Amino acid sequence: MRTVIITGASDGIGAAAAQQMASSDIRLILVGRSPEKTRKVAEALGAEHHSADFESLEQVRELGRKIKQSCARIDVLAHNAGGLFPGPRRTEDGFERTFQINHLAPYLLTNILIDQLLQSRASVINTSSIAAKIYGRLDLDDLQSWKNFRSNRAYGNAKLANILFTKALHARFHEQGLSAVAFHPGVVATNFAADSTNYFRWIYHGLVARFLTTSTEGGRRLSHFITSAPGTTWVSGEFYGSNLKPARTNPAAYESSIVQGHWRQSAAMLDVEW
């Protein structure tokens, strides 16, 4: 039986993907910020569930400890939690909220679970976005976008961080059997940007929302990478568009010095080793 962990699974494409994959041959573990919503989704599917707010790294650490204790193997870790938020806002951990929730939290969770992931020759799936290319303006001296903060730039840089993380995981661990991929799920009509005050809120929650991709379709794209085989259906270390084909993204993602520099700074921020 394969063990699949999906974060951001209390609604949106995470919940949709879980519903599409629920079966007797998958041990499905759902993670969400809201205990009530996550439990409701999980119980309907017969899945396991945990709650964790990625705005608190202590909650991420506790989540990692629980999963590590309960899972002898992990076949897929799907990082789907994230969002666009107003700011800048400093979390209790001292990091900018958009950067922490979208990047540092999944980076930390992967670090905690790396032994099981390597032993299982697992796949790490990162839900990213075309915002990495459109809005990402990376500054290695300001990874958290504190300077001249704009929510779309901060989000673009955080989604670019997902892609850089994917490429670094591939470079460091693919020879040991780990595979990693990042993808754009489409412009999906979900609760994304509900807390934002800029024009994204009007796109995702106004009249335009009726023309966006449904959660069902976005979930199908996520489940595609979870259920299909790396090396045959998708290539480890790459970024894929919503058409499920390899796509070009921000130029920074193709600079190995940037990929490794971003990895090192993230590890230093969290005080972790690999």
C-alpha atoms as one frame of an Amber mdcrd trajectory, in Angstrom:
protein
   0.000   0.000   0.000   1.358   3.426  -0.999   1.427   6.209   1.586   0.531
   9.651   0.229   0.638  12.868   2.260  -1.098  15.990   0.932  -0.841  19.362
   2.654  -3.360  22.099   2.038  -5.980  19.368   1.822  -8.866  20.894   3.774
 -10.358  22.428   0.614  -9.486  23.503  -2.936  -7.332  21.339  -5.155  -5.836
  19.421  -2.223  -9.247  18.173  -1.136 -10.256  17.539  -4.751  -7.126  15.474
  -5.418  -7.727  13.464  -2.248 -11.302  12.716  -3.319 -10.108  11.572  -6.729
  -7.446   9.254  -5.289  -9.257   7.787  -2.301  -9.030   4.020  -2.655  -8.159
   0.901  -0.719  -4.623   0.740  -2.136  -3.555   4.192  -0.905  -2.928   5.223
   2.668  -4.003   8.843   2.414  -2.856  11.352   5.041  -4.378  14.820   4.769
  -2.968  17.954   6.374  -4.834  21.245   6.711  -4.828  24.432   8.754  -8.410
  24.034   9.966  -8.919  20.984  12.214 -12.658  20.925  11.539 -12.473  21.231
   7.754  -9.583  18.780   7.480 -11.336  16.208   9.650 -14.539  16.543   7.634
 -12.747  15.917   4.332 -10.698  13.047   5.740 -13.573  11.250   7.429 -15.625
  11.333   4.242 -12.781   9.541   2.473 -11.654   7.224   5.233  -8.322   9.041
   5.307  -6.026   9.977   8.177  -5.641  13.627   9.034  -3.512  16.157  10.916
  -3.941  19.874  11.436  -1.056  22.351  11.289  -0.895  26.073  10.645   2.218
  26.731   8.583   2.399  30.227  10.040   3.855  28.443  13.085   7.018  26.427
  12.498   6.556  24.684  15.843   3.314  23.258  14.457   5.235  22.110  11.370
   7.823  20.419  13.582   5.099  18.707  15.608   3.418  17.582  12.386   6.716
  16.161  11.165   7.252  14.290  14.430   3.768  12.748  14.285   4.146  11.634
  10.678   7.640  10.309  11.292   6.394   8.193  14.172   3.370   6.829  12.326
   4.816   6.241   8.843   7.484   3.629   8.246   7.475   4.697   4.609   6.277
   7.690   2.610   5.774   7.246  -1.116   4.572  10.753  -1.963   4.825  14.042
  -0.095   2.692  16.626  -1.880   3.315  20.190  -0.740   0.122  21.996  -1.666
  -0.406  24.424   1.226   0.165  28.091   0.469  -1.401  31.334  -0.569  -1.073
  35.029  -1.266  -1.309  37.377   1.705  -1.082  41.090   2.470   2.035  42.250
   4.228   4.747  42.341   5.038   3.810  40.501   8.195   6.287  38.925  10.581
   5.351  35.530  12.008   6.067  34.406  15.544   9.161  32.715  14.097  10.470
  36.022  12.733   9.939  35.343   9.031   7.734  37.070   6.476   4.414  35.220
   6.370   4.130  34.612   2.612   7.679  33.236   2.451   7.263  31.048   5.527
   3.929  29.478   4.609   4.758  28.854   0.952   8.423  27.884   1.240  10.049
  27.557   4.665   7.304  25.330   6.109   7.429  22.712   3.320  11.237  22.940
   3.274  11.296  22.176   7.009   8.738  19.362   6.775  10.745  17.702   4.004
  13.910  17.971   6.089  12.217  16.262   9.039  10.925  13.416   6.846  13.948
  13.024   4.564  15.012   9.627   5.950  11.638   8.026   5.208  11.489   9.738
   1.825  14.888   8.388   0.804  14.196   4.902   2.138  10.954   4.809   0.150
  12.458   6.306  -3.025   9.639   8.804  -2.748   8.318  11.634  -4.875   8.037
  15.212  -3.593   5.374  17.199  -5.447   5.417  20.997  -5.126   2.384  23.043
  -6.147   3.967  26.161  -7.631   2.598  28.768 -10.053   3.245  30.729 -13.221
   3.478  33.651 -10.787   7.096  32.566 -10.301   7.826  33.762 -13.829   5.398
  36.689 -14.001   6.026  38.282 -10.599   9.176  36.644  -9.215  12.038  39.121
  -8.833  14.560  37.214  -6.760  17.143  38.998  -4.624  19.424  36.618  -2.732
  20.053  39.406  -0.228  16.309  39.705   0.410  14.745  36.265  -0.027  11.711
  37.205   2.035  10.858  40.291  -0.051  10.937  42.653   2.927  12.205  45.500
   0.742   9.527  47.288  -1.269   7.031  44.601  -0.332   4.221  43.932  -2.754
   2.025  40.906  -2.210   2.233  39.733  -5.831   6.054  39.998  -5.868   6.307
  38.210  -2.506   4.030  35.462  -3.794   5.961  35.195  -7.054   9.234  34.867
  -5.164   7.719  32.261  -2.831   6.449  30.205  -5.769   9.852  30.550  -7.407
  11.290  29.229  -4.134   9.155  26.082  -4.620  10.783  25.554  -8.008  14.298
  26.222  -6.710  13.613  23.752  -3.896  12.467  21.173  -6.435  15.646  21.553
  -8.466  17.863  21.424  -5.387  16.142  18.263  -4.106  16.704  16.659  -7.497
  20.365  17.678  -7.612  21.090  16.449  -4.102  18.978  13.321  -3.756  17.847
  11.962  -7.111  20.777   9.563  -7.303  19.528   8.149  -3.975  16.094   7.510
  -5.481  14.194  10.674  -4.557  12.241  12.452  -7.305  10.865  15.995  -7.168
   8.654  18.051  -9.456   6.921  21.452  -9.400   3.841  22.368 -11.393   1.301
  25.102 -12.089  -2.230  23.843 -11.330  -3.956  26.527 -13.389  -5.684  29.687
 -12.225  -8.057  27.840  -9.945 -11.232  29.197  -8.357 -10.532  28.410  -4.681
 -10.125  30.301  -1.401  -6.725  31.440  -2.671  -6.085  35.166  -2.020  -9.133
  35.452   0.247  -7.010  37.403   2.741  -5.396  39.595   0.103  -6.322  43.233
  -0.452  -4.932  43.609  -3.970  -6.478  42.815  -7.343  -5.944  39.066  -6.941
  -8.866  39.061  -4.509 -11.152  40.477  -7.198  -9.908  37.960  -9.755 -10.364
  34.920  -7.523 -13.489  36.025  -5.676 -15.264  38.431  -8.027 -17.136  38.074
 -11.288 -14.038  36.779 -13.079 -14.002  33.685 -10.847 -16.627  31.972 -13.007
 -14.075  31.749 -15.828 -11.311  30.175 -13.731 -10.264  26.540 -13.583 -12.353
  24.487 -11.187 -10.940  22.857  -8.068 -11.797  19.517  -9.632  -9.577  20.179
 -12.633  -6.784  21.606 -10.490  -7.050  18.556  -8.248  -6.793  16.316 -11.297
  -3.491  17.965 -12.207  -2.170  17.480  -8.695  -3.288  13.846  -8.576  -1.657
  13.296 -11.995   1.780  13.903 -10.505   0.986  12.001  -7.317  -0.234   8.852
  -9.042   2.012   8.758 -12.103   5.573   7.504 -12.239   8.637   9.759 -12.269
  10.947   8.924 -15.112   8.088   7.834 -17.352   5.212  10.312 -17.015   7.226
  13.224 -15.618  10.875  14.155 -15.257  12.378  14.828 -11.859  13.705  18.338
 -11.292  11.420  19.987 -13.842   8.582  22.518 -13.758   5.336  21.672 -15.560
   2.560  23.925 -16.792  -1.150  23.370 -16.346  -1.141  21.381 -19.609   1.014
  18.805 -17.773   3.948  19.458 -20.085   7.396  20.845 -19.222   7.349  24.639
 -19.200   9.859  27.460 -18.974   9.776  29.460 -15.794  11.770  32.252 -14.151
  15.361  32.428 -15.499  16.692  32.193 -11.932  15.571  28.564 -11.810  18.212
  27.631 -14.397  21.161  29.112 -12.502  22.738  26.415 -10.328  24.448  29.019
  -8.145  21.048  30.553  -7.355  19.450  27.151  -6.725  22.180  26.170  -4.280
  22.451  29.620  -2.705  18.719  29.676  -2.031  18.923  26.167  -0.528  21.783
  27.139   1.793  20.095  30.305   2.992  16.859  28.442   3.685  18.731  25.830
   5.729  20.514  28.567   7.674  17.261  30.398   8.406  15.771  27.212   9.855
  19.032  26.024  11.456  18.761  22.590   9.850  21.216  20.250   8.154  20.666
  17.705   5.404
